[in-house]
Amino acid sequence: MAEIGSWGTFTFYVSRSSIKTFDDLKWESSVKYATHERHLKEPLLEFTGQDVESMSFTMFFSVFLGVNPIAEVANLLQTMRRGEAHYLIIGPKAYGTNKWVITKLSNSLQRYDRGGNLLAASVNVTMQSYSSR
């Protein structure tokens, strides 16, 4: 098994018998500015600090790729609802300076068999940087 990365106990990997990885990773960073109005002059911008970083990616789970889609979706939902914060590690590098929390999941339950069992699902995961006090 080739481990690609992890977020807490959730591992991204590729092996001969199963695939659990991500696509379309987007990392957004921004800063905040306050605008001060001035009489007969242009407004003055003041740098006030960093904004919360966000990360989003898509995961595809399929029984044909050796993964139980409904179990993976349920695991992500439970982790999000518990508010777990973990470092996001891809390869040898931890991304960002803080831990990350899942703030949104968008699940597309794509294929079912005739018994109503989920065969494939696509999940859009949105995370935000979670800094300590």
N, C-alpha and C positions, 0 to 999 in steps of 0.2 A: 504494500500500500504506500502510495506517495502522498504524504500530507502536504497540502497547499497552505493551510493556515487554520486559525481558530478564533473563536469569540467565546470565551468561557469554556464550557464543556461541549459546545457546538463545534465540530471539526469539519473543515472543508478538505476533501480528499478524492483521489482517483486510485482505483485498484482494478485488478483484472475482473473482479466480479461486481463492482458497484462504482457509481460516480455520484458525488455530492459536492458540487462546486457552485460558482456564481458567474454571472455575465454582467456586462455594462456597469461596471463600478464607476460611480461619480462621487467626487469629493468636493464639497463646496465650503469655501472659507470667505469670510467677509469681516469688515470692521465697521464701527459706528462713528458717526459724526453728528454733532449738534450744530444747528444753524442759528446764528445770532443776527437778528435784523439790526441794521444801523441806519440812522437818519441821513438821507442823501448820499449814501454809499452802498456799494454792493454788500450783500450779506457776508458774514465772516463764518467760516467753518472751523470747528474745534474738534480735534480728534478726541474721542471719549473712550476708546478701547476696542477690544476684539468682540465680535459677535459669536454666537454659538455655531460651531462647525456642524455640517451634516454630511452624511454618507448614504448613498442609496445603491442598490444592486438588485438583480433578479436571480432567483434560484429556480431550477427546474428539477422536480422530483418525479421519478417514474419507476414503476415496478420492473419495467424492461431494462432499467439501468441499475437494478439491484437495491432499490430504496423503497420503503413503504411511504407513499406520499402523505396519507392522512396522519400517520404518526409524526412525520416531520413538521407538517403544518401545525398539529396540536402542540408539539414541543415548542415551536416558535411563539405561538399564541400564549402559552403558559409562561414562558420566559418574559415576554413583553408585559403581561399582566402583573407579574411579580416585581417589575421594575428593576430587574437585574442589570448591573453595570459591570462591564468587563473590557479588557483591552482587546482591540482588534489587531490580530497578528496575521500578516500575509507574508509567506516566505520567512526570512529571518528578521523582518522589520515590524515593529508595532507602529500603527498608523495613528497620527495625532499625538497630542501631549497628555490627553486624559483618557479615561475609560469612555465607553460608548453604551447607550441604551437604545433599545428599539422603541421608536415612537409611533410607527405606523406599519401595518402589514396589509397588503392588498393581494388577496388570494384568488387565482383563477383556476377553478377545479375543472380540468379539461376533459378527461376521459373516464368512463365507467364501464365495467363489464355488465353482463346481463343480470348479475346478482346484486348490482348496486354498489359494488366495491370500487373505490377510487383507484384508477390506474395511473393517472398523470396529473400533476398540478404545477402551476407556475406561481411563484410568490415574489412580489415586489416588496423589498425590505427597506425601510427608512430608519436611519439611526441618527442620533444627535450626541455630540460630545457632552459628557457629564463631568463637570469639574467639582472637586470637593470644596467645602467652605473655606 
